[in-house]
Amino acid sequence: MEIVVLGSGAIGSLYGAKLAEENNVTLVGRAEHVRSIEERGLRIEGLESRTVRLRATTALTHLDPDTLIFLTTKVPSAAGALGPIAPFIREDTTTVVLQNGLNPEQIARDILPPHAVVLRGITQFGAIFESPGKIRYMAKGYTVLENHARSSRIAAVLNKAGLDCRIADDIKTEVWRKLVFNCVVNPITTIVGGKVGDIADPELNRLKQLVIDECLAVAAAEGVLLPGDLLQQINATYAGSNNVVSMQQDLLRGSLTEIDYLNGAVAGVGRRHGLDCPLNNALADLIRGMEALARERREDRKTSSGSDSAGRGLEVTKK
């Protein structure tokens, strides 16, 4: 199958590497990552240790018939990634939006032409982008895919690649379940500067439960009921995980996080229903503040580096 992975960060690179064993895969990513893959291949460490040779590019100039696209950028980068390829989208092209948060698939539907087939997907795999050309495979999971006439074929491709695809008749419920998990795990472990497994600390249970309760109230207002003890599920799912959430990785790189599509989105939907979400609002505000601080520090480093370089240049001149 012709497959394009649009956004070859940690998850996109992992999916691309696994799918490349049986399919014609093209990774679309940043120049440094692409250059490294072209020169040395894509290196995977962690749960697997191997080097994968596959096509990589910074931009697409066309799409072949019957192409499957996985959109794996961060949500804030989705519009910039989809805009350039919109003219190439065919009626037989399928785009799977494999992103976090509420309604990122709507961004794709708004940008792509009316004939575009856009499906929502969810990934439970975990990976870290270590350096250009190298990722660390941290957690084995599964893929959830919206039910559609094309879903069975896509699921077969994913399953053959070891990406365990499950077709969901009720994708909205699955989206909300993943959203609640992300609203708890991502900001809290980012704020404390810990690994994913740290979320199971019982000292955090009260905070986690308050966030969950707000999310469940908003989900119910949207007609989604999530059964079971989600606090227990979160603790059991992530206890012992050495992975680092993508939100923390974003801050370390000075990039925008997806907080506005996670806790920020829950608070926004809550307001429409007249529901207060003080904990989700507070977590969103804290992460936004950390984003601003990370950007300031990055700019300071650039300025300092430039000044040092200028100073060194003067010293050489004097000599």
C-alpha positions as CSV (number, residue, x, y, z in Angstrom):
1,M,0.0,0.0,0.0
2,E,1.1,3.6,-0.7
3,I,1.4,5.2,2.7
4,V,2.4,8.8,3.7
5,V,3.2,9.7,7.3
6,L,2.7,13.4,7.6
7,G,4.6,14.5,10.6
8,S,7.5,12.2,11.4
9,G,8.1,12.9,15.0
10,A,8.3,10.1,17.5
11,I,5.0,8.4,16.9
12,G,5.0,9.1,13.1
13,S,8.4,7.7,12.8
14,L,7.5,4.6,14.8
15,Y,4.4,3.9,12.6
16,G,6.3,4.6,9.5
17,A,9.1,2.2,10.4
18,K,6.7,-0.6,11.2
19,L,4.5,0.0,8.1
20,A,7.6,0.1,5.8
21,E,8.2,-3.6,6.2
22,E,5.3,-4.4,3.9
23,N,4.3,-1.1,2.3
24,N,5.7,1.8,0.3
25,V,6.1,4.4,3.0
26,T,7.1,8.0,2.8
27,L,7.9,10.0,5.9
28,V,7.3,13.8,5.7
29,G,9.3,15.7,8.3
30,R,11.8,18.3,9.2
31,A,14.9,18.7,7.2
32,E,17.4,17.5,9.8
33,H,15.4,14.3,10.5
34,V,14.9,13.7,6.8
35,R,18.6,14.2,6.0
36,S,19.6,11.7,8.7
37,I,17.1,9.1,7.5
38,E,18.4,9.5,3.9
39,E,22.0,9.2,5.0
40,R,21.8,6.5,7.7
41,G,18.3,5.2,7.9
42,L,15.8,5.6,10.8
43,R,17.3,4.2,14.0
44,I,14.9,2.7,16.6
45,E,16.1,1.9,20.1
46,G,14.2,0.8,23.2
47,L,11.7,-2.1,22.9
48,E,13.2,-2.8,19.4
49,S,16.7,-2.2,18.2
50,R,17.1,-1.8,14.4
51,T,17.7,0.5,11.6
52,V,15.0,0.9,8.9
53,R,15.6,2.2,5.4
54,L,12.6,4.1,4.0
55,R,11.8,7.2,1.9
56,A,11.8,10.5,3.6
57,T,11.1,14.1,2.4
58,T,10.4,17.5,3.6
59,A,7.5,18.1,1.2
60,L,5.2,16.2,-1.2
61,T,4.7,17.1,-4.8
62,H,2.0,14.6,-5.6
63,L,0.0,11.7,-4.2
64,D,-0.3,8.3,-5.9
65,P,-3.7,6.6,-6.4
66,D,-5.1,4.9,-3.3
67,T,-2.7,6.5,-0.9
68,L,-3.2,6.2,2.9
69,I,-2.1,9.2,4.9
70,F,-1.4,9.2,8.6
71,L,-1.5,12.7,10.1
72,T,0.8,12.5,13.2
73,T,1.8,16.1,13.6
74,K,1.0,17.9,16.9
75,V,-2.5,19.4,16.5
76,P,-1.1,23.0,16.4
77,S,0.9,22.0,13.3
78,A,-1.9,20.2,11.5
79,A,-3.0,23.1,9.3
80,G,0.5,23.9,8.1
81,A,1.1,20.2,7.2
82,L,-2.2,19.7,5.4
83,G,-2.5,22.9,3.5
84,P,0.3,22.1,1.0
85,I,-1.1,18.7,0.1
86,A,-4.8,19.7,-0.1
87,P,-4.5,20.1,-3.9
88,F,-3.2,16.5,-4.3
89,I,-6.0,14.8,-2.4
90,R,-8.0,12.4,-4.5
91,E,-11.3,10.6,-4.0
92,D,-9.4,7.4,-3.3
93,T,-7.1,9.1,-0.7
94,T,-7.8,8.3,2.9
95,T,-6.5,10.4,5.7
96,V,-6.3,9.0,9.2
97,V,-5.9,11.7,11.9
98,L,-3.8,10.0,14.5
99,Q,-3.7,12.9,17.0
100,N,-4.6,13.7,20.6
101,G,-7.4,15.9,21.8
102,L,-10.9,16.9,20.9
103,N,-11.9,17.1,17.2
104,P,-8.5,17.5,15.4
105,E,-10.1,15.6,12.6
106,Q,-12.4,18.7,12.0
107,I,-9.3,20.7,11.2
108,A,-8.4,18.2,8.5
109,R,-12.0,18.3,7.1
110,D,-12.0,22.0,7.0
111,I,-8.7,22.2,5.1
112,L,-9.0,19.3,2.7
113,P,-11.4,19.3,-0.2
114,P,-15.0,18.2,0.2
115,H,-14.3,14.8,-1.4
116,A,-11.6,13.9,1.1
117,V,-12.2,10.9,3.3
118,V,-11.0,11.8,6.8
119,L,-11.1,9.2,9.6
120,R,-10.2,9.6,13.3
121,G,-7.6,7.4,14.9
122,I,-6.1,7.0,18.4
123,T,-2.8,5.6,19.3
124,Q,-1.8,4.0,22.6
125,F,1.9,3.5,21.5
126,G,4.6,5.5,23.3
127,A,7.9,6.8,21.8
128,I,10.4,9.6,22.3
129,F,12.2,11.6,19.6
130,E,15.8,11.4,20.7
131,S,17.6,13.1,17.8
132,P,17.3,13.5,14.0
133,G,17.1,10.0,12.6
134,K,16.7,8.3,16.0
135,I,13.6,7.5,18.1
136,R,13.2,5.4,21.3
137,Y,10.3,3.0,21.3
138,M,9.0,3.2,24.9
139,A,5.6,1.5,25.1
140,K,3.7,-1.1,23.1
141,G,0.0,-0.3,22.7
142,Y,-2.7,-0.5,20.1
143,T,-4.5,1.7,17.5
144,V,-8.2,2.6,17.5
145,L,-9.8,3.5,14.2
146,E,-13.2,5.0,13.4
147,N,-15.6,2.6,11.7
148,H,-15.9,3.3,7.9
149,A,-16.2,1.4,4.7
150,R,-12.4,1.7,4.3
151,S,-11.5,0.8,7.9
152,S,-11.2,-3.0,7.5
153,R,-8.5,-2.7,4.9
154,I,-6.6,-0.1,6.9
155,A,-6.9,-2.2,10.0
156,A,-5.5,-5.2,8.1
157,V,-2.4,-3.2,7.1
158,L,-1.9,-1.9,10.6
159,N,-2.3,-5.4,12.1
160,K,0.2,-6.9,9.7
161,A,2.7,-4.3,10.8
162,G,2.2,-5.1,14.5
163,L,0.2,-2.0,15.2
164,D,-2.8,-3.8,16.7
165,C,-5.8,-2.0,15.1
166,R,-9.2,-2.1,16.7
167,I,-12.2,-0.6,14.8
168,A,-14.5,1.3,17.1
169,D,-18.2,1.6,16.3
170,D,-18.4,4.5,18.9
171,I,-15.2,6.5,18.2
172,K,-16.6,9.5,20.2
173,T,-16.5,7.5,23.4
174,E,-13.0,6.2,22.7
175,V,-11.8,9.8,22.0
176,W,-13.2,10.9,25.3
177,R,-11.6,8.0,27.2
178,K,-8.2,8.9,25.7
179,L,-8.8,12.6,26.4
180,V,-9.5,12.0,30.1
181,F,-6.3,9.9,30.4
182,N,-4.3,12.7,28.6
183,C,-5.8,15.5,30.7
184,V,-4.6,13.7,33.8
185,V,-1.2,12.2,32.7
186,N,0.2,14.8,30.3
187,P,0.0,18.1,32.3
188,I,0.6,16.6,35.8
189,T,3.7,14.6,34.8
190,T,4.9,17.6,32.9
191,I,4.5,20.0,35.8
192,V,6.2,17.7,38.2
193,G,8.9,16.9,35.6
194,G,8.5,13.2,36.0
195,K,8.0,10.1,33.9
196,V,4.7,8.7,32.9
197,G,4.8,6.1,35.6
198,D,5.0,8.8,38.3
199,I,1.3,9.5,37.7
200,A,0.5,6.3,39.8
201,D,1.8,8.0,42.9
202,P,-1.1,7.8,45.4
203,E,-0.2,11.3,46.7
204,L,-1.6,12.6,43.4
205,N,-4.9,10.6,43.6
206,R,-7.0,13.5,44.9
207,L,-5.8,15.9,42.2
208,K,-6.3,13.2,39.5
209,Q,-9.8,12.5,40.7
210,L,-10.8,16.1,40.6
211,V,-9.6,16.4,37.0
212,I,-11.4,13.2,36.0
213,D,-14.6,14.3,37.7
214,E,-14.6,17.6,35.7
215,C,-13.9,15.7,32.4
216,L,-16.7,13.2,33.1
217,A,-19.2,15.9,33.7
218,V,-18.3,17.6,30.5
219,A,-18.4,14.3,28.6
220,A,-21.8,13.5,30.0
221,A,-23.0,16.9,28.8
222,E,-21.8,15.9,25.4
223,G,-23.8,12.7,25.6
224,V,-20.8,10.5,26.4
225,L,-20.8,8.2,29.4
226,L,-17.5,6.6,30.5
227,P,-18.0,3.6,32.8
228,G,-15.6,2.2,35.3
229,D,-13.1,3.6,37.8
230,L,-10.9,5.8,35.5
231,L,-8.5,6.7,38.4
232,Q,-7.8,3.0,38.9
233,Q,-7.5,2.4,35.2
234,I,-5.0,5.3,34.8
235,N,-2.9,4.0,37.8
236,A,-2.9,0.5,36.5
237,T,-2.2,1.4,32.9
238,Y,0.8,3.7,33.5
239,A,2.4,2.4,36.7
240,G,6.1,1.7,36.1
241,S,6.2,3.4,32.6
242,N,9.5,5.0,31.8
243,N,8.1,7.0,28.9
244,V,8.0,10.8,28.9
245,V,4.8,12.4,27.7
246,S,4.9,14.4,24.5
247,M,3.8,17.6,26.3
248,Q,7.0,17.5,28.4
249,Q,9.1,16.7,25.2
250,D,7.5,19.7,23.5
251,L,8.4,22.0,26.4
252,L,12.0,20.8,26.4
253,R,12.2,21.7,22.7
254,G,10.5,25.0,23.2
255,S,7.6,24.0,21.1
256,L,3.9,24.6,21.5
257,T,2.1,21.9,23.4
258,E,-1.4,20.4,22.7
259,I,-2.8,21.8,26.0
260,D,-5.5,23.8,24.2
261,Y,-6.8,20.6,22.7
262,L,-6.7,18.7,26.0
263,N,-7.5,20.4,29.3
264,G,-8.1,23.7,27.5
265,A,-10.7,22.0,25.2
266,V,-12.5,20.3,28.1
267,A,-12.8,23.7,29.9
268,G,-14.0,25.3,26.7
269,V,-16.7,22.7,26.1
270,G,-17.6,22.9,29.8
271,R,-18.3,26.7,29.5
272,R,-20.7,26.0,26.6
273,H,-22.7,23.8,28.9
274,G,-22.4,26.1,31.9
275,L,-20.0,23.8,33.7
276,D,-17.0,25.2,35.6
277,C,-13.7,23.3,35.2
278,P,-11.3,25.0,37.7
279,L,-8.8,22.2,37.7
280,N,-8.6,21.8,34.0
281,N,-8.4,25.6,33.6
282,A,-5.6,25.8,36.2
283,L,-3.6,23.0,34.5
284,A,-4.0,24.6,31.1
285,D,-2.9,28.0,32.5
286,L,0.2,26.4,34.2
287,I,1.2,24.7,31.0
288,R,0.7,27.8,28.9
289,G,2.9,29.7,31.5
290,M,5.6,27.0,31.1
291,E,5.4,27.3,27.3
292,A,6.0,31.1,27.6
293,L,8.9,30.5,30.0
294,A,10.4,27.9,27.7
295,R,10.2,30.2,24.7
296,E,11.9,33.0,26.7
297,R,14.7,30.8,27.8
298,R,15.2,29.6,24.3
299,E,15.4,33.2,23.0
300,D,17.8,34.1,25.8
301,R,20.0,31.2,24.8
302,K,20.0,32.3,21.2
303,T,20.8,35.9,22.2
304,S,23.6,34.7,24.5
305,S,25.0,32.4,21.9
306,G,25.0,35.2,19.3
307,S,26.7,37.6,21.8
308,D,29.3,35.0,22.6
309,S,29.9,34.4,18.9
310,A,30.2,38.1,18.3
311,G,32.6,38.5,21.2
312,R,34.7,35.6,20.0
313,G,34.9,37.2,16.6
314,L,36.2,40.4,18.1
315,E,38.8,38.6,20.0
316,V,40.0,36.9,16.9
317,T,40.2,40.2,15.1
318,K,42.2,41.7,17.9
319,K,44.7,38.9,17.8
